[in-house]
């Protein structure tokens, strides 16, 4: 990947988000309306109330049982998108017996913010969920952060990136999730060894992200003891190349972390909510079963 290709890939993330992932073009309304979900505000900032939509399992948990929770962040190039992008996945996982949440966060088109604010919101969201574990009936040590594209970046950011917290926030409450489920996530936002980055500037324009690109690039902050991770990625993705997912998975494994990468032949960006919805959902289900977060589905005798 040369310098021009790298810049093109970052630009394409926003362009593809507008063309493929905006609420208007895919039917993901904003603000969303999702029947059966309860709504809570996890943060208010600069006049914006950031909400999350909570889907409880249909059956009450047994006394004393705390359920796992999965929190989804939508895609849209940090500029557009709607929490309703993950409504179907939320309904599915609630039906499987865990609490499922799809969260809003500030974006460029609505609040004129940069990706640093998006990261701050994602961290605030995970903190709110953990702090309100008793209210939600969830286990604060079994929080799954999930998302697609830019939302996948945000989920990964909660686990990897130091700093970029909301000013004045109580950071004694951890924003670190306990597992990650990432759909074609943006994980490499600055040149990285092994990705043919020779000739790149050492740092991209901080005006693009609101900080130096390396500071907001998950692969640059992979360390030991990160949450087990599943990445579901199209091999034909030209917006977020499959090679970036391979590089991230390799870096995770070097540090002793579990990182399962599943590639889908012929699939482009955003495939997880269209052509391979059922397959990616099944993979995510299997991953959570392997962690003990979901019970294995019974098979016919």
C-alpha positions in Angstrom: 0.0 0.0 0.0 1.6 3.3 -1.0 0.9 6.7 0.4 -1.8 7.6 -2.2 -3.6 4.3 -1.5 -3.5 4.9 2.2 -5.0 8.4 1.9 -7.6 7.0 -0.6 -8.6 4.3 1.8 -9.2 6.7 4.7 -11.2 9.0 2.4 -13.2 6.1 1.0 -14.3 5.2 4.6 -16.2 8.4 4.8 -17.5 8.2 1.2 -18.6 4.6 1.5 -20.3 5.5 4.7 -22.3 8.2 3.0 -23.2 6.0 0.1 -23.9 2.7 1.9 -24.5 3.3 5.6 -26.5 6.5 6.0 -29.9 6.2 7.7 -31.6 7.7 4.6 -30.3 5.2 2.1 -30.5 2.0 4.1 -33.6 2.8 6.0 -31.9 3.3 9.3 -33.9 6.3 10.7 -32.5 9.0 12.9 -33.5 9.6 15.6 -34.3 5.9 15.8 -37.5 4.3 17.0 -37.2 0.7 18.1 -40.2 -0.9 19.5 -39.7 -2.9 22.7 -36.5 -1.2 23.7 -36.2 1.0 26.7 -34.2 4.2 26.3 -31.7 5.8 28.6 -29.4 8.7 28.4 -25.8 7.8 29.2 -24.3 11.3 28.7 -25.2 14.9 28.0 -22.6 17.0 26.4 -22.8 20.5 24.7 -26.6 20.3 24.7 -26.7 16.8 23.2 -28.3 14.0 25.1 -26.7 10.7 24.0 -29.0 7.8 24.3 -28.8 4.0 24.2 -31.6 1.5 23.4 -31.8 -1.5 25.7 -33.2 -4.8 24.6 -33.8 -7.1 27.5 -34.2 -10.9 27.1 -37.9 -12.0 27.0 -37.6 -14.1 30.1 -36.5 -12.7 33.5 -33.2 -14.0 34.9 -33.3 -16.3 37.8 -32.7 -14.7 41.2 -29.2 -13.6 41.6 -28.2 -14.2 38.0 -26.4 -11.4 36.2 -26.5 -11.5 32.4 -23.7 -10.6 30.0 -24.4 -7.5 27.8 -23.4 -6.6 24.3 -23.1 -2.9 23.2 -23.2 -2.0 19.5 -21.7 1.1 17.9 -23.0 2.0 14.4 -20.8 2.7 11.3 -20.8 5.8 9.2 -17.3 7.1 8.9 -17.6 9.0 12.2 -19.8 11.5 10.3 -23.2 9.8 9.8 -25.2 6.7 10.9 -27.9 5.6 13.3 -28.1 3.2 16.3 -30.9 1.4 14.3 -28.1 -0.2 12.2 -27.7 -2.9 14.8 -31.4 -3.3 15.8 -31.7 -6.8 14.2 -28.5 -8.0 16.0 -29.8 -6.6 19.3 -33.1 -8.4 19.0 -31.3 -11.6 18.1 -29.0 -11.5 21.1 -31.7 -10.5 23.5 -33.6 -13.6 22.3 -30.5 -15.6 23.1 -30.6 -14.5 26.7 -28.3 -11.5 27.1 -29.0 -7.8 27.4 -28.3 -6.1 24.0 -27.8 -2.4 23.6 -27.3 -0.1 20.6 -25.8 3.3 21.4 -25.8 6.7 19.9 -22.7 8.9 19.8 -21.8 12.3 18.4 -20.9 12.4 14.7 -19.5 15.0 12.3 -22.7 15.7 10.4 -24.9 16.4 13.4 -22.6 17.8 16.1 -19.6 18.9 13.9 -17.2 16.8 16.0 -14.0 14.9 15.1 -13.4 11.2 15.8 -11.8 12.0 19.1 -15.2 13.0 20.4 -16.6 9.7 19.1 -14.0 7.8 21.0 -14.8 9.8 24.2 -18.5 9.0 23.8 -17.8 5.2 23.3 -15.8 5.1 26.4 -18.5 7.1 28.3 -21.0 4.6 27.1 -19.1 1.5 28.4 -18.5 3.2 31.7 -22.2 4.0 32.1 -23.2 0.4 31.4 -20.7 -0.9 33.9 -21.7 1.7 36.5 -25.3 0.8 36.0 -24.8 -2.9 36.0 -27.2 -3.5 38.9 -30.0 -1.4 37.3 -29.5 -3.3 34.0 -29.3 -6.7 35.6 -25.9 -7.4 33.9 -22.5 -8.7 35.0 -20.1 -5.7 34.9 -17.3 -8.2 34.1 -19.0 -9.6 31.0 -19.4 -6.5 28.7 -19.0 -7.0 25.0 -18.2 -4.0 22.9 -19.2 -4.4 19.2 -19.6 -2.4 16.1 -19.2 -2.1 12.4 -16.7 0.0 10.3 -16.2 3.3 12.3 -18.3 1.7 15.0 -16.0 -1.2 15.0 -13.1 1.3 15.4 -14.9 2.7 18.5 -15.5 -0.6 20.1 -11.8 -1.5 19.6 -10.8 2.0 20.8 -12.5 1.4 24.2 -10.1 -1.6 24.7 -6.9 -0.2 23.2 -6.6 3.5 23.2 -5.2 5.4 26.3 -6.7 8.8 27.0 -9.2 10.4 24.7 -11.7 10.4 27.6 -14.4 13.0 28.2 -13.0 15.9 30.3 -14.0 15.5 33.9 -15.3 12.0 33.6 -14.8 9.5 36.4 -12.1 7.3 35.0 -12.0 5.1 38.1 -14.9 3.3 36.3 -13.2 1.2 33.6 -14.1 1.7 30.0 -12.4 -1.6 29.1 -14.9 -4.2 27.7 -14.4 -7.9 28.4 -14.8 -9.0 24.8 -14.9 -7.5 21.3 -17.0 -8.4 18.2 -15.9 -6.3 15.3 -17.5 -6.1 11.8 -15.2 -4.7 9.1 -13.6 -2.4 11.7 -11.2 0.5 11.0 -8.2 -0.6 13.0 -5.2 0.9 11.2 -5.4 4.7 10.9 -1.7 5.5 10.5 1.3 3.9 8.8 2.3 0.6 10.5 5.3 -1.7 9.9 4.5 -4.6 7.6 1.7 -2.8 5.7 4.1 -1.4 3.1 3.9 2.0 4.7 7.3 3.2 3.5 7.1 6.8 2.4 4.2 7.7 4.7 4.5 10.7 6.9 5.1 9.6 10.4 1.8 11.2 11.4 -1.2 12.2 9.4 -2.8 15.6 9.6 -4.2 16.0 13.2 -7.0 18.1 11.7 -8.5 14.9 10.2 -9.0 13.0 13.5 -8.7 15.7 16.1 -5.4 14.3 17.2 -2.3 12.6 15.7 -3.4 9.6 13.7 -1.3 7.2 15.7 -3.1 8.3 18.9 -6.4 7.1 17.6 -5.2 4.0 15.7 -6.0 0.8 17.6 -3.2 -1.3 16.1 -0.6 1.1 17.4 -1.8 0.5 21.0 -2.2 -3.3 21.1 -0.8 -4.6 24.4 -1.0 -7.7 26.6 -4.2 -8.6 28.4 -6.6 -7.2 25.9 -10.1 -8.7 25.6 -10.7 -11.8 23.4 -11.7 -10.4 20.0 -13.6 -11.6 16.9 -13.2 -9.8 13.6 -15.6 -10.4 10.7 -14.2 -8.9 7.5 -14.9 -8.9 3.8 -11.9 -10.0 1.8 -13.0 -7.7 -1.1 -13.3 -4.6 1.2 -11.6 -1.7 -0.5 -12.7 0.8 2.1 -11.0 -1.0 5.1 -8.7 -3.5 3.4 -8.7 -7.0 4.7 -4.9 -6.7 5.2 -5.4 -4.3 8.0 -7.5 -6.8 9.9 -4.9 -9.4 9.3 -2.2 -7.1 10.7 -4.3 -6.3 13.8 -5.0 -10.0 14.5 -1.3 -10.8 14.1 -0.3 -8.0 16.5 -2.9 -9.2 19.0 -1.6 -12.7 18.9 2.0 -11.5 19.3 1.0 -10.0 22.6 -0.7 -13.2 23.7 -4.3 -12.1 23.1 -7.0 -14.1 21.5 -8.1 -12.7 18.2 -10.2 -14.7 15.8 -10.4 -13.4 12.2 -13.0 -14.7 9.8 -12.7 -13.5 6.2 -15.5 -13.6 3.7 -14.6 -14.1 0.0 -16.0 -11.6 -2.4 -17.5 -9.4 0.3 -17.1 -5.7 0.3 -17.6 -3.1 3.1 -20.8 -3.2 5.1 -21.6 -6.8 4.1 -22.5 -7.9 7.6 -25.9 -6.2 7.4 -26.8 -7.5 3.9 -25.4 -10.5 2.0 -23.8 -12.2 5.0 -26.0 -11.1 7.9 -26.9 -14.6 9.0 -23.4 -16.0 8.7 -21.8 -13.2 10.6 -24.4 -13.4 13.3 -23.8 -17.2 13.6 -20.0 -16.5 14.0 -20.6 -13.9 16.7 -22.9 -16.3 18.5 -20.3 -19.1 18.3 -17.7 -16.8 19.7 -19.8 -15.7 22.6 -20.7 -19.4 23.3 -16.9 -20.1 23.5 -16.6 -17.4 26.1 -19.4 -18.8 28.2 -21.5 -15.7 27.6 -24.2 -17.6 25.7 -25.5 -21.1 26.2 -24.9 -23.4 23.3 -28.1 -23.8 21.2 -29.7 -27.2 21.5 -29.5 -29.3 18.3 -32.3 -31.6 17.2 -31.9 -35.2 18.4 
